[in-house]
Amino acid sequence: MTAVYIAVTAIAALLIGFFTCMLYNKKVSEAKVGTAKTQADTIVEEAKRTAEARAKEMLLEAKEESIKIKHEAEKDAKELRGEVQRL
C-alpha cells in the first residue's frame, strides 16, 4: 500500500511540475511576444518619422532648386531684354 501511495504521489508531483512549467513557459513566451510587438511598433514609428523628415527635406530641396531656376531664368530674361534694347 505504501508503494502505491508513493507512486501516486510521485506521479501527481510530476504532473503538477509539468503543468507549472508549461504555464511558466507560456507566460514567458507571451512576455517576449509583447516585448517584440512593442519593439516593432517603436521601429515602425521611427521609420515613419524618418520618412516624413526625408519627405520634408526633399520638398525643401525642390523648392530651393525651383527658386534657383526661377532666378536664373529672370536673369537670362533681363540679359535678353538688354540685348534687344541695344539692337
N, C-alpha and C positions, 0 to 999 in steps of 0.2 A: 504494500500500500504506500509506503514511504517513497519508493522508487517512482511510482506513478505520480504521486504528488509533486515530486521534484521535477519530473519530466514535463508535467503540465505547467508548472510554474516557470520552468526554463523556456518553454515554447511561448507562453504568454509574455514573458520578458522580452524575448526576441521579437515578437510581433509588435509590442509597444515600441521597442527601439527602432524597428524598421519603419513604422508609420511616423514616429517622431522625426526620424532622419528625412523621410520623404517630405514632411511638412516644412522642415527647416530648409531643405534644398529648394522647395517651391518658393518660399519667402525670399531666399537669396536670389533666385532667378528673377523673380518679379522686381526686386530692388534693382538688379542690374539692368533689366529692360527699362525701368523707369528712368534710371540714370542715362541710359543710351538715348532715350527719347528726348530728355532734357538737353543733352549734348547736341543731338540732331537739330532740335529747334533753335538752339543757340547758333549753330553753324549756318542754318538757313537764314536766320535774321541777319547775321553778319554778312552773308553773301548778298542779301537784298540791299543792305546799307551800302555795301561796296559798289554794287551795280548802279544804284541811284546816284552815288557820288561820281562814278565814272560817266554816267549819262549827263549829269550837270556839267562836268568838266568838258566833255566833248561838245556840248551845246555852247558853252562859253568860248571854246576854241573856234567853233564855226562862226559865232557872232564876231569874234575878233578878226577872223580871216575875211568875213564879209565887209567889215568896216575898212579893212586894209585895201581890199579890192575896190571898194567904192571911192576911197581917197585917191587911189592910183588912177581910176577912170576919170575922176573930176580933174586931176592934174593933167592927164592927157588931153581932156576936152579943152581945158584952159589953154594949153600949149597950141592945140589946133586952131582955136579961135584967134589966138595971137598971130599965128602964121597966116590965116585967112585975112585978117585985117591988114597985115603988112603987104599983102598982094594987092 
